[in-house]
Amino acid sequence: MQHPAPTRGFASGLIALGLSDLAQRVSRLAVVVVVARSLDPAAIGTAAAALAASEILKALTETGVNQRVIAAPEADLEAACLTARRIHTAWCLGLFTLQLAVGAGIALASGDAMAFVMVAILAGEYLFMPAGLVSCALAMREGRLTRTAAIGGAQVVVANLLTAILALLIAGPLALVLPRLLSAPVWTIGMRRLRPWRPAAGVAPLPLRHFTGYGAAVLGVELVKAARLQADKLVIGLMLGPEALGHYFLAFNAGLGLASSFANAFGVALFPWLARAADRAQALRRALGLSICVLSPVVVAQSLLAPWYVPLLYGAKWSGNSDVVSVLCLAAIPALIWTATAQWLRAEGRPAVEFTVTCTTTVLLIANTALTARHGLQATAIGYLAVATVTQLGAALPSLIAAFGPRTQPRLTA
């Protein structure tokens, strides 16, 4: 049975995730400053290509399995956890092998052995993930968003600090990828200590069919979403070379980084709240209103101040990127609205709708990059903002009307 979820419960979770994200952003800012002043654009672009390819593959870990654990009836919880652990283990080992194969293919095609080294280092994260994923799902199910946010934030902060240190010591693209592997145990150990879990004796696992249909749609969404955020970097690298990609990578992280990080934190906090809410329409309305009121002033301020803080923080050689940063900042607002709609669709058991919209948006964004890249990064950024705004707000509107429309009574499910 669903339970009412007061706005305060969602707000406290979002505040916890927001503070964690703030710590990550501050440490990320330190990293970007050090990297911008220590590495040349071509070195940053080389690492950015490896990171973009890895992030697209990493999206394959988002199978929807943990969301099924979060929403599972109490009677099926142990069985769901057991099946989830088996899926996570097999899936992550498969992804580790796949990423090594992709790295080998990139190295053979480019003749650059360093490409394989970087992709292989990033693949090492998969070996640490299975041990903590079920614990993470159970902690979120029990409302421990503050602690899970702190653990996730700690991992990112550690990775960012290591990146800043390595950028000063080795001044090469490895400085951007090696910390991802070195910081992976922080998350796994933290989750296992936060919510210990061991398979209970005598419990039979749930059949895979309880995960596969829902999980396939969620997996498709996350994979396409990763392509939406990363494929433009690969297109720019292929069309314009690593130096131009280095400039775009910095502008993308300084501008759209706020959009993606806050939207992700919002989605993480929102889904468990919606899954347990007696009236999901009311829950969505309150959560979205609160989040927009918090985010919009920050986004506008960041956009307006970009011409001032970009050259001050990153150095004079990056001052030409300030207009690109200003434009990309504004993509945070449509991203937030669509994230809210997508989580509501998932809570309603309709992730296939999200998948269709995300596919459409991704294809249009990649097409925008391919068509505008030769006209300069500013043209690409303006096109990105226009496409993201039209597609995300347009796609969200029917679902928001349905969710906010009149309902005869709160929906209760067993």
KEKE-3310 file (N, C-alpha, C; in steps of 0.2 Angstrom, whole numbers, plus 5000, padded with zeros to 4 digits):
npx = (5004:5003:5009:5006:5016:5024:5028:5039:5047:5051:5058:5068:5076:5079:5087:5097:5103:5106:5115:5125:5128:5132:5144:5151:5151:5159:5171:5173:5174:5187:5194:5192:5198:5211:5215:5212:5222:5233:5233:5234:5222:5221:5225:5216:5205:5208:5207:5193:5186:5188:5182:5169:5165:5166:5156:5144:5144:5143:5130:5123:5123:5112:5099:5086:5084:5087:5076:5065:5067:5066:5053:5046:5034:5033:5033:5039:5052:5065:5067:5067:5079:5088:5088:5091:5104:5111:5108:5115:5129:5132:5129:5138:5150:5149:5149:5161:5170:5165:5168:5182:5184:5179:5188:5200:5196:5195:5209:5215:5209:5213:5227:5232:5239:5237:5223:5217:5222:5216:5202:5202:5205:5195:5185:5187:5179:5167:5170:5169:5156:5144:5144:5139:5127:5114:5113:5112:5100:5091:5094:5089:5076:5072:5072:5084:5091:5099:5111:5115:5117:5127:5137:5139:5142:5154:5162:5164:5170:5182:5187:5188:5197:5209:5210:5214:5226:5234:5234:5242:5254:5257:5252:5244:5233:5229:5227:5214:5206:5211:5208:5194:5194:5201:5194:5182:5181:5177:5163:5157:5161:5156:5142:5139:5142:5133:5120:5120:5118:5114:5111:5096:5094:5086:5077:5069:5074:5066:5058:5065:5057:5050:5059:5064:5055:5051:5064:5071:5065:5069:5083:5085:5081:5091:5103:5101:5099:5112:5119:5114:5120:5133:5137:5138:5150:5159:5156:5160:5174:5177:5174:5181:5192:5204:5208:5198:5188:5192:5190:5176:5173:5177:5168:5156:5155:5157:5145:5133:5135:5129:5116:5114:5119:5111:5098:5100:5101:5089:5080:5084:5080:5066:5060:5058:5050:5038:5035:5029:5019:5003:4995:5000:5000:4999:5010:5020:5017:5020:5034:5040:5037:5044:5057:5060:5058:5070:5080:5080:5084:5097:5102:5100:5108:5121:5122:5122:5133:5144:5153:5161:5166:5172:5185:5192:5193:5197:5207:5215:5216:5204:5194:5186:5176:5166:5153:5148:5146:5137:5125:5123:5121:5107:5100:5097:5084:5073:5078:5076:5062:5058:5065:5057:5045:5048:5052:5039:5032:5039:5036:5023:5023:5027:5039:5042:5037:5045:5057:5054:5053:5066:5074:5071:5074:5088:5092:5089:5098:5111:5111:5110:5122:5131:5127:5130:5143:5154:5151:5155:5157:5148:5137:5133:5130:5119:5110:5109:5103:5090:5085:5084:5075:5063:5060:5060:5051:5040:5037:5035:5023:5010:5010:5011:5000:4991:4995:4992:4979:4961:4957:4948:4950:4963:4976:4977:4988:4991)
npy = (4994:5011:5026:5042:5055:5068:5085:5089:5078:5075:5087:5087:5076:5080:5092:5086:5079:5090:5097:5088:5088:5101:5101:5092:5100:5111:5105:5100:5111:5116:5106:5108:5121:5119:5109:5116:5126:5118:5108:5107:5111:5100:5089:5088:5086:5073:5065:5068:5062:5048:5048:5051:5040:5030:5034:5033:5019:5016:5019:5008:5001:5006:4998:4998:4989:4991:5001:4992:4985:4995:4998:4986:4975:4971:4958:4952:4957:4951:4941:4949:4956:4946:4941:4953:4955:4945:4948:4961:4957:4948:4956:4968:4962:4958:4970:4975:4967:4970:4984:4983:4977:4987:4997:4991:4990:5004:5007:5000:5005:5018:5018:5021:5017:5022:5025:5013:5010:5020:5018:5005:5007:5015:5005:4997:5002:4994:4982:4985:4989:4979:4974:4984:4989:4983:4986:5000:5002:4997:5006:5018:5014:5014:5027:5034:5045:5056:5050:5041:5051:5058:5048:5046:5059:5060:5051:5057:5069:5064:5059:5070:5078:5070:5070:5084:5084:5074:5081:5091:5084:5074:5079:5075:5066:5055:5059:5063:5052:5041:5044:5040:5026:5024:5030:5022:5012:5019:5022:5009:5003:5012:5011:4998:4998:5007:5001:4986:4970:4953:4938:4930:4915:4901:4908:4910:4916:4930:4927:4931:4938:4948:4958:4961:4966:4979:4984:4983:4994:5005:5003:5006:5020:5026:5023:5030:5042:5044:5044:5056:5066:5064:5060:5071:5076:5066:5068:5081:5079:5070:5078:5090:5088:5085:5097:5107:5099:5099:5112:5113:5103:5109:5120:5114:5107:5117:5124:5116:5107:5110:5108:5094:5088:5093:5089:5075:5073:5077:5068:5056:5059:5060:5049:5038:5044:5047:5034:5030:5038:5043:5051:5054:5065:5076:5075:5076:5089:5098:5094:5098:5112:5117:5114:5121:5134:5135:5132:5140:5154:5152:5147:5157:5167:5161:5160:5174:5178:5172:5178:5184:5175:5165:5168:5172:5162:5150:5155:5166:5161:5153:5162:5165:5155:5159:5164:5152:5145:5153:5151:5137:5135:5138:5127:5119:5121:5116:5103:5100:5100:5090:5079:5078:5074:5062:5054:5053:5046:5034:5030:5027:5016:5017:5018:5016:5027:5037:5032:5033:5047:5051:5045:5052:5065:5064:5060:5071:5081:5076:5077:5091:5095:5089:5097:5110:5111:5115:5128:5134:5134:5141:5142:5128:5127:5136:5129:5117:5121:5126:5114:5106:5113:5114:5100:5094:5101:5101:5087:5085:5091:5085:5074:5081:5088:5077:5072:5083:5085:5084:5072:5059:5053:5049:5038:5021:5008:4990)
npz = (5000:4996:5004:5011:5007:5015:5010:5016:5019:5006:5003:5013:5009:4996:4999:5006:4996:4988:4995:4995:4982:4981:4988:4979:4968:4971:4974:4961:4954:4959:4953:4939:4938:4941:4931:4919:4920:4920:4910:4892:4879:4870:4877:4887:4878:4873:4885:4887:4877:4880:4892:4888:4880:4890:4899:4892:4890:4904:4907:4905:4917:4923:4925:4931:4941:4954:4957:4956:4967:4977:4976:4979:4986:5004:5007:4996:4997:5001:4992:4980:4982:4982:4969:4962:4967:4960:4947:4946:4948:4938:4927:4928:4927:4914:4908:4911:4904:4891:4890:4890:4878:4869:4872:4867:4853:4850:4852:4842:4830:4831:4833:4845:4859:4872:4873:4875:4887:4895:4894:4899:4912:4917:4916:4927:4937:4937:4944:4957:4960:4961:4974:4982:4977:4980:4994:4993:4986:4997:5007:5001:5000:5013:5016:5018:5012:5015:5020:5010:5000:5005:5005:4991:4987:4994:4987:4975:4978:4983:4971:4964:4971:4970:4956:4954:4961:4954:4941:4943:4946:4935:4924:4912:4901:4909:4922:4922:4922:4930:4944:4944:4946:4957:4967:4968:4978:4989:4988:4988:5000:5009:5006:5010:5023:5028:5025:5029:5021:5018:5009:5014:5022:5014:5006:4990:4975:4966:4950:4935:4926:4933:4933:4920:4910:4914:4917:4905:4898:4906:4906:4892:4892:4900:4894:4881:4887:4892:4880:4875:4883:4881:4867:4859:4862:4857:4843:4841:4843:4833:4822:4823:4830:4844:4851:4850:4855:4868:4872:4871:4880:4893:4893:4893:4905:4914:4911:4907:4917:4929:4926:4923:4935:4946:4941:4941:4954:4959:4952:4959:4972:4970:4964:4975:4983:4976:4973:4984:4987:4991:4984:4969:4960:4967:4975:4965:4960:4971:4973:4961:4960:4971:4968:4956:4960:4968:4960:4948:4950:4953:4941:4932:4938:4937:4923:4919:4925:4919:4909:4918:4928:4921:4914:4925:4934:4926:4918:4906:4893:4891:4890:4879:4880:4888:4883:4878:4889:4896:4888:4889:4903:4904:4900:4911:4917:4908:4908:4921:4923:4914:4920:4931:4926:4920:4931:4937:4927:4928:4941:4938:4931:4918:4909:4896:4889:4893:4887:4873:4871:4876:4866:4855:4858:4860:4847:4840:4846:4843:4830:4829:4834:4824:4813:4817:4822:4814:4813:4824:4842:4849:4841:4842:4855:4856:4848:4855:4867:4862:4855:4866:4875:4867:4865:4877:4886:4878:4877:4890:4893:4890:4899:4912:4912:4913:4925:4934:4932:4937:4949:4955:4967:4979:4972:4977:4979:4981)
capx = (5000:5006:5009:5007:5023:5024:5033:5045:5051:5055:5062:5074:5080:5082:5092:5103:5106:5108:5121:5130:5130:5136:5151:5154:5152:5165:5177:5174:5177:5194:5197:5192:5203:5218:5215:5212:5228:5239:5233:5232:5215:5221:5226:5209:5200:5209:5203:5186:5184:5188:5177:5162:5164:5165:5149:5139:5144:5141:5123:5121:5122:5105:5094:5080:5083:5086:5070:5061:5068:5063:5045:5044:5030:5037:5033:5044:5058:5071:5068:5069:5086:5093:5088:5094:5111:5113:5108:5120:5135:5133:5129:5144:5156:5149:5151:5168:5172:5163:5172:5189:5184:5178:5195:5204:5194:5197:5216:5217:5207:5217:5234:5234:5238:5234:5216:5215:5224:5211:5196:5202:5205:5188:5181:5188:5174:5162:5171:5167:5149:5139:5144:5135:5120:5108:5113:5110:5093:5088:5094:5084:5069:5071:5072:5091:5093:5104:5117:5117:5119:5134:5142:5140:5146:5161:5166:5165:5175:5189:5189:5190:5204:5214:5211:5218:5233:5237:5235:5249:5260:5258:5250:5242:5226:5228:5225:5207:5203:5213:5204:5188:5195:5204:5188:5177:5179:5174:5156:5155:5162:5151:5135:5139:5142:5126:5114:5122:5113:5116:5105:5093:5093:5079:5073:5070:5074:5060:5059:5068:5052:5048:5064:5066:5051:5052:5071:5073:5063:5073:5090:5085:5081:5097:5108:5100:5101:5120:5121:5112:5124:5140:5138:5140:5158:5162:5155:5165:5181:5178:5174:5185:5199:5204:5209:5191:5184:5195:5187:5169:5172:5177:5162:5150:5156:5156:5138:5128:5136:5124:5109:5114:5120:5105:5093:5101:5100:5082:5077:5086:5076:5059:5057:5056:5044:5033:5033:5026:5014:4996:4992:5006:4999:5000:5017:5024:5016:5024:5041:5042:5037:5049:5064:5060:5060:5076:5085:5079:5088:5104:5104:5100:5114:5127:5122:5124:5140:5149:5158:5166:5170:5176:5192:5195:5194:5200:5213:5213:5215:5198:5189:5182:5171:5161:5147:5145:5144:5131:5120:5122:5118:5100:5097:5095:5077:5069:5080:5073:5055:5058:5066:5051:5040:5051:5051:5032:5031:5042:5032:5016:5025:5027:5045:5043:5036:5051:5062:5053:5055:5073:5077:5069:5078:5095:5094:5089:5104:5116:5110:5111:5130:5134:5126:5132:5149:5158:5150:5158:5154:5143:5131:5132:5127:5112:5106:5108:5098:5084:5082:5082:5070:5057:5058:5059:5045:5035:5036:5033:5017:5005:5011:5010:4992:4987:4996:4990:4972:4957:4957:4942:4952:4970:4977:4981:4990:4993)
capy = (5000:5017:5030:5049:5058:5075:5089:5090:5072:5075:5092:5085:5072:5085:5096:5082:5078:5096:5099:5083:5090:5107:5099:5089:5105:5115:5101:5099:5118:5116:5102:5112:5127:5116:5106:5121:5129:5114:5104:5110:5109:5094:5084:5088:5083:5066:5062:5069:5057:5042:5048:5051:5033:5026:5036:5030:5012:5015:5020:5001:4999:5008:4993:4998:4983:4994:5004:4987:4983:5001:4998:4979:4973:4969:4951:4950:4961:4947:4938:4954:4958:4941:4942:4959:4954:4940:4952:4966:4954:4946:4962:4972:4958:4958:4977:4976:4964:4974:4990:4981:4975:4993:5000:4987:4992:5011:5008:4997:5009:5025:5017:5025:5012:5025:5025:5007:5011:5025:5015:5000:5010:5017:4999:4994:5003:4989:4977:4987:4991:4974:4973:4990:4991:4981:4990:5007:5001:4996:5012:5023:5012:5016:5034:5036:5049:5060:5046:5039:5057:5059:5043:5047:5065:5058:5047:5062:5074:5061:5058:5077:5080:5066:5073:5090:5082:5071:5085:5095:5079:5071:5084:5072:5064:5050:5063:5064:5045:5037:5045:5037:5020:5025:5032:5018:5008:5024:5021:5002:5002:5017:5008:4991:5000:5011:4996:4979:4965:4947:4934:4926:4907:4898:4912:4908:4922:4931:4926:4937:4942:4953:4964:4962:4971:4986:4985:4985:5001:5009:5003:5010:5027:5028:5022:5035:5048:5045:5047:5063:5070:5062:5059:5077:5077:5062:5071:5086:5076:5067:5083:5096:5087:5085:5103:5109:5095:5101:5119:5111:5099:5113:5124:5109:5105:5123:5127:5111:5102:5111:5105:5087:5086:5094:5085:5068:5073:5078:5062:5051:5060:5060:5042:5034:5048:5046:5027:5028:5043:5041:5055:5056:5071:5082:5075:5079:5096:5101:5093:5102:5119:5118:5113:5126:5140:5134:5131:5145:5160:5150:5146:5164:5170:5158:5162:5181:5180:5168:5181:5187:5170:5160:5170:5173:5155:5146:5158:5170:5157:5150:5167:5164:5150:5162:5164:5145:5143:5156:5148:5130:5135:5139:5120:5116:5122:5111:5097:5098:5099:5083:5074:5076:5070:5055:5050:5051:5040:5027:5028:5025:5010:5018:5020:5016:5033:5041:5030:5036:5054:5052:5044:5058:5071:5062:5060:5079:5084:5074:5080:5098:5095:5088:5102:5117:5111:5119:5135:5136:5131:5145:5140:5122:5128:5139:5124:5112:5124:5126:5108:5103:5116:5112:5093:5092:5104:5099:5080:5085:5095:5080:5070:5085:5089:5071:5071:5088:5086:5082:5065:5058:5051:5047:5031:5017:5001:4985)
capz = (5000:4996:5010:5010:5008:5015:5006:5021:5017:4999:5004:5017:5004:4991:5002:5007:4989:4985:4999:4993:4975:4981:4989:4973:4963:4974:4972:4954:4952:4960:4948:4932:4938:4940:4925:4914:4920:4920:4904:4886:4877:4866:4882:4890:4873:4873:4890:4887:4872:4884:4897:4885:4878:4896:4902:4888:4892:4911:4907:4904:4923:4925:4923:4934:4946:4961:4957:4958:4974:4981:4975:4980:4992:5009:5007:4991:4997:5001:4986:4975:4984:4980:4961:4961:4968:4955:4941:4946:4948:4931:4922:4929:4924:4907:4906:4912:4898:4885:4889:4888:4870:4866:4872:4862:4846:4849:4851:4835:4825:4831:4834:4851:4865:4878:4873:4878:4895:4899:4894:4904:4919:4919:4916:4933:4942:4937:4948:4964:4960:4963:4982:4986:4974:4984:5000:4991:4985:5003:5011:4998:5001:5020:5017:5021:5007:5018:5020:5003:4996:5008:5002:4984:4987:4996:4982:4969:4981:4983:4964:4961:4974:4967:4949:4955:4963:4948:4936:4945:4946:4929:4918:4906:4901:4914:4928:4922:4922:4935:4950:4944:4948:4964:4972:4968:4984:4994:4988:4989:5007:5012:5006:5014:5031:5029:5025:5028:5018:5016:5007:5019:5021:5012:5002:4983:4971:4961:4943:4931:4923:4937:4932:4913:4906:4917:4917:4898:4896:4910:4903:4886:4893:4903:4888:4877:4890:4892:4873:4874:4886:4879:4860:4855:4863:4852:4837:4840:4843:4827:4816:4824:4834:4852:4854:4850:4860:4875:4874:4872:4887:4899:4893:4894:4912:4918:4910:4908:4923:4934:4924:4924:4942:4950:4938:4943:4962:4959:4951:4964:4978:4968:4963:4980:4986:4971:4973:4991:4988:4990:4978:4965:4956:4972:4976:4959:4959:4976:4972:4955:4962:4976:4965:4951:4964:4971:4954:4943:4952:4953:4934:4929:4940:4934:4916:4918:4928:4916:4906:4923:4932:4917:4913:4931:4937:4922:4914:4900:4887:4891:4890:4873:4881:4892:4880:4877:4896:4898:4885:4892:4909:4904:4899:4918:4918:4905:4910:4928:4922:4911:4925:4936:4922:4919:4937:4938:4922:4930:4946:4936:4928:4911:4907:4889:4886:4894:4882:4867:4871:4876:4860:4850:4860:4858:4839:4837:4849:4840:4823:4830:4835:4818:4808:4819:4825:4810:4813:4830:4848:4851:4837:4844:4862:4855:4845:4860:4871:4858:4855:4873:4878:4864:4865:4884:4888:4874:4879:4897:4894:4891:4906:4917:4912:4915:4932:4938:4931:4942:4951:4960:4974:4978:4970:4981:4976:4986)
cpx = (5004:5005:5009:5014:5023:5029:5040:5050:5055:5060:5069:5079:5083:5088:5098:5107:5109:5115:5127:5133:5134:5143:5155:5156:5158:5171:5179:5176:5184:5197:5198:5197:5210:5219:5216:5219:5234:5239:5231:5226:5216:5222:5219:5204:5201:5206:5196:5183:5183:5183:5170:5160:5162:5158:5144:5138:5141:5134:5120:5120:5115:5100:5087:5079:5083:5079:5064:5061:5065:5056:5042:5040:5035:5038:5038:5051:5064:5072:5070:5076:5090:5093:5092:5102:5114:5113:5114:5127:5136:5133:5135:5150:5155:5151:5158:5172:5171:5167:5179:5189:5183:5185:5200:5203:5196:5205:5218:5215:5211:5224:5237:5233:5235:5227:5214:5216:5218:5205:5196:5202:5198:5183:5182:5183:5168:5163:5170:5159:5144:5139:5140:5129:5114:5107:5110:5103:5089:5088:5090:5077:5067:5071:5079:5094:5099:5111:5119:5120:5126:5139:5144:5144:5153:5166:5168:5170:5182:5191:5192:5196:5210:5215:5216:5225:5237:5238:5241:5255:5262:5256:5248:5235:5224:5225:5217:5203:5205:5210:5197:5188:5197:5199:5183:5175:5176:5166:5154:5156:5157:5144:5134:5139:5135:5121:5117:5117:5117:5110:5102:5092:5086:5075:5074:5070:5068:5062:5061:5063:5049:5053:5064:5062:5052:5060:5073:5071:5068:5081:5090:5085:5088:5103:5107:5101:5108:5122:5119:5117:5132:5142:5140:5147:5161:5161:5160:5172:5182:5179:5179:5192:5199:5205:5202:5187:5186:5191:5179:5168:5172:5170:5156:5150:5154:5148:5133:5129:5131:5117:5109:5115:5114:5099:5093:5099:5092:5078:5078:5081:5068:5056:5054:5050:5038:5030:5028:5020:5007:4993:4999:5006:5001:5007:5022:5023:5020:5032:5044:5042:5043:5056:5065:5062:5067:5081:5085:5084:5095:5106:5105:5107:5120:5127:5125:5131:5146:5154:5163:5170:5174:5183:5195:5197:5199:5206:5211:5212:5208:5192:5184:5176:5165:5154:5144:5143:5138:5125:5118:5119:5110:5097:5095:5088:5073:5072:5077:5066:5054:5060:5061:5046:5042:5050:5044:5030:5033:5038:5025:5017:5025:5033:5046:5041:5042:5057:5061:5055:5062:5077:5076:5074:5086:5097:5094:5095:5110:5116:5112:5119:5133:5133:5129:5139:5154:5157:5152:5154:5148:5136:5129:5128:5120:5108:5104:5102:5091:5081:5080:5076:5063:5055:5056:5052:5039:5032:5033:5025:5011:5004:5009:5003:4989:4989:4993:4982:4968:4957:4952:4944:4960:4971:4981:4982:4992:5001)
cpy = (5006:5022:5037:5051:5065:5078:5089:5084:5072:5081:5091:5080:5076:5089:5092:5081:5084:5098:5094:5086:5097:5105:5096:5095:5110:5111:5100:5106:5118:5112:5105:5117:5124:5113:5111:5125:5125:5110:5109:5107:5102:5088:5083:5084:5075:5062:5062:5064:5050:5042:5048:5044:5029:5028:5033:5022:5011:5016:5013:4998:5001:5004:4993:4993:4986:4998:4999:4985:4989:5000:4991:4979:4970:4961:4948:4953:4956:4944:4942:4955:4952:4940:4948:4958:4950:4944:4957:4962:4951:4951:4966:4968:4958:4965:4978:4973:4968:4980:4989:4980:4982:4997:4997:4990:4999:5011:5005:5002:5016:5024:5020:5020:5015:5025:5019:5007:5015:5021:5009:5002:5012:5011:4996:4996:4998:4984:4979:4988:4986:4974:4978:4991:4989:4985:4997:5007:5001:5002:5017:5021:5014:5023:5037:5040:5053:5056:5044:5045:5058:5055:5045:5054:5064:5055:5053:5067:5071:5060:5065:5079:5076:5068:5079:5089:5079:5076:5090:5090:5076:5075:5080:5069:5059:5053:5063:5057:5041:5038:5041:5030:5020:5026:5027:5014:5013:5023:5014:5001:5006:5014:5002:4993:5003:5006:4989:4974:4959:4943:4930:4919:4905:4902:4911:4915:4923:4929:4932:4941:4948:4959:4965:4967:4978:4988:4987:4992:5006:5009:5007:5017:5029:5028:5028:5042:5050:5047:5054:5068:5069:5062:5065:5078:5072:5065:5076:5084:5073:5072:5088:5094:5088:5092:5107:5106:5097:5108:5117:5108:5104:5117:5120:5108:5111:5126:5121:5106:5104:5108:5098:5085:5087:5090:5078:5068:5073:5071:5056:5052:5059:5054:5039:5038:5047:5039:5026:5033:5041:5045:5058:5063:5077:5081:5078:5087:5100:5100:5098:5109:5121:5118:5119:5133:5140:5135:5137:5151:5158:5149:5153:5167:5167:5160:5169:5182:5176:5172:5184:5181:5165:5162:5170:5167:5151:5148:5161:5166:5154:5156:5167:5159:5153:5162:5157:5143:5146:5153:5141:5130:5135:5132:5117:5116:5117:5104:5095:5096:5092:5078:5072:5072:5063:5051:5048:5046:5034:5025:5025:5018:5011:5021:5020:5023:5038:5039:5033:5043:5055:5050:5049:5064:5070:5063:5067:5082:5082:5077:5088:5099:5094:5093:5109:5117:5115:5126:5138:5134:5135:5143:5133:5123:5131:5133:5119:5115:5124:5119:5105:5106:5114:5105:5091:5095:5102:5092:5080:5087:5090:5076:5075:5087:5083:5071:5077:5089:5083:5075:5064:5056:5048:5039:5027:5010:4997:4984)
cpz = (5000:5002:5008:5011:5009:5012:5010:5020:5011:5000:5007:5012:4999:4993:5004:5001:4986:4989:4997:4986:4976:4983:4983:4968:4965:4972:4965:4951:4953:4955:4941:4932:4937:4934:4919:4914:4919:4913:4898:4883:4873:4871:4885:4885:4873:4879:4890:4882:4876:4889:4894:4883:4884:4899:4898:4890:4899:4912:4907:4911:4926:4923:4926:4939:4953:4962:4959:4965:4979:4981:4977:4986:4997:5009:5002:4992:4997:4995:4980:4976:4981:4972:4959:4961:4962:4948:4941:4945:4940:4926:4922:4926:4917:4904:4906:4906:4891:4884:4888:4880:4867:4866:4867:4855:4845:4848:4844:4830:4825:4831:4840:4857:4871:4878:4876:4886:4898:4899:4899:4911:4921:4919:4923:4939:4943:4942:4956:4965:4963:4971:4985:4983:4978:4991:4999:4990:4992:5007:5008:5000:5008:5021:5019:5015:5009:5018:5014:4999:4999:5005:4995:4983:4989:4991:4977:4972:4981:4976:4962:4964:4971:4960:4949:4956:4957:4942:4937:4944:4939:4923:4912:4907:4907:4921:4928:4923:4928:4942:4950:4947:4956:4969:4972:4974:4989:4994:4990:4997:5011:5012:5010:5021:5032:5030:5024:5025:5016:5014:5013:5017:5019:5008:4994:4980:4967:4954:4940:4928:4927:4936:4924:4909:4908:4916:4910:4896:4900:4907:4896:4887:4896:4898:4883:4880:4891:4885:4872:4877:4884:4871:4857:4856:4858:4845:4836:4839:4836:4821:4817:4828:4841:4855:4855:4855:4867:4877:4875:4879:4893:4899:4895:4902:4916:4917:4912:4914:4928:4933:4925:4931:4946:4947:4941:4951:4963:4958:4956:4970:4976:4968:4969:4984:4982:4972:4979:4992:4987:4985:4974:4962:4961:4974:4971:4959:4965:4975:4966:4957:4966:4972:4960:4955:4967:4965:4950:4944:4951:4945:4931:4931:4937:4926:4915:4920:4924:4913:4911:4926:4927:4916:4920:4934:4932:4918:4908:4894:4886:4890:4885:4874:4885:4889:4879:4884:4898:4895:4888:4899:4909:4903:4905:4919:4915:4907:4917:4927:4919:4915:4929:4932:4921:4925:4938:4933:4925:4936:4944:4932:4920:4908:4900:4886:4887:4888:4875:4866:4872:4870:4855:4852:4858:4851:4837:4840:4845:4833:4824:4830:4828:4813:4810:4821:4821:4810:4820:4836:4851:4848:4840:4851:4861:4853:4851:4865:4868:4857:4861:4876:4874:4865:4872:4887:4884:4876:4886:4898:4895:4897:4912:4917:4915:4923:4936:4937:4937:4943:4956:4967:4973:4976:4975:4978:4981:4985)
residu = (MET:GLN:HIS:PRO:ALA:PRO:THR:ARG:GLY:PHE:ALA:SER:GLY:LEU:ILE:ALA:LEU:GLY:LEU:SER:ASP:LEU:ALA:GLN:ARG:VAL:SER:ARG:LEU:ALA:VAL:VAL:VAL:VAL:VAL:ALA:ARG:SER:LEU:ASP:PRO:ALA:ALA:ILE:GLY:THR:ALA:ALA:ALA:ALA:LEU:ALA:ALA:SER:GLU:ILE:LEU:LYS:ALA:LEU:THR:GLU:THR:GLY:VAL:ASN:GLN:ARG:VAL:ILE:ALA:ALA:PRO:GLU:ALA:ASP:LEU:GLU:ALA:ALA:CYS:LEU:THR:ALA:ARG:ARG:ILE:HIS:THR:ALA:TRP:CYS:LEU:GLY:LEU:PHE:THR:LEU:GLN:LEU:ALA:VAL:GLY:ALA:GLY:ILE:ALA:LEU:ALA:SER:GLY:ASP:ALA:MET:ALA:PHE:VAL:MET:VAL:ALA:ILE:LEU:ALA:GLY:GLU:TYR:LEU:PHE:MET:PRO:ALA:GLY:LEU:VAL:SER:CYS:ALA:LEU:ALA:MET:ARG:GLU:GLY:ARG:LEU:THR:ARG:THR:ALA:ALA:ILE:GLY:GLY:ALA:GLN:VAL:VAL:VAL:ALA:ASN:LEU:LEU:THR:ALA:ILE:LEU:ALA:LEU:LEU:ILE:ALA:GLY:PRO:LEU:ALA:LEU:VAL:LEU:PRO:ARG:LEU:LEU:SER:ALA:PRO:VAL:TRP:THR:ILE:GLY:MET:ARG:ARG:LEU:ARG:PRO:TRP:ARG:PRO:ALA:ALA:GLY:VAL:ALA:PRO:LEU:PRO:LEU:ARG:HIS:PHE:THR:GLY:TYR:GLY:ALA:ALA:VAL:LEU:GLY:VAL:GLU:LEU:VAL:LYS:ALA:ALA:ARG:LEU:GLN:ALA:ASP:LYS:LEU:VAL:ILE:GLY:LEU:MET:LEU:GLY:PRO:GLU:ALA:LEU:GLY:HIS:TYR:PHE:LEU:ALA:PHE:ASN:ALA:GLY:LEU:GLY:LEU:ALA:SER:SER:PHE:ALA:ASN:ALA:PHE:GLY:VAL:ALA:LEU:PHE:PRO:TRP:LEU:ALA:ARG:ALA:ALA:ASP:ARG:ALA:GLN:ALA:LEU:ARG:ARG:ALA:LEU:GLY:LEU:SER:ILE:CYS:VAL:LEU:SER:PRO:VAL:VAL:VAL:ALA:GLN:SER:LEU:LEU:ALA:PRO:TRP:TYR:VAL:PRO:LEU:LEU:TYR:GLY:ALA:LYS:TRP:SER:GLY:ASN:SER:ASP:VAL:VAL:SER:VAL:LEU:CYS:LEU:ALA:ALA:ILE:PRO:ALA:LEU:ILE:TRP:THR:ALA:THR:ALA:GLN:TRP:LEU:ARG:ALA:GLU:GLY:ARG:PRO:ALA:VAL:GLU:PHE:THR:VAL:THR:CYS:THR:THR:THR:VAL:LEU:LEU:ILE:ALA:ASN:THR:ALA:LEU:THR:ALA:ARG:HIS:GLY:LEU:GLN:ALA:THR:ALA:ILE:GLY:TYR:LEU:ALA:VAL:ALA:THR:VAL:THR:GLN:LEU:GLY:ALA:ALA:LEU:PRO:SER:LEU:ILE:ALA:ALA:PHE:GLY:PRO:ARG:THR:GLN:PRO:ARG:LEU:THR:ALA)
# end
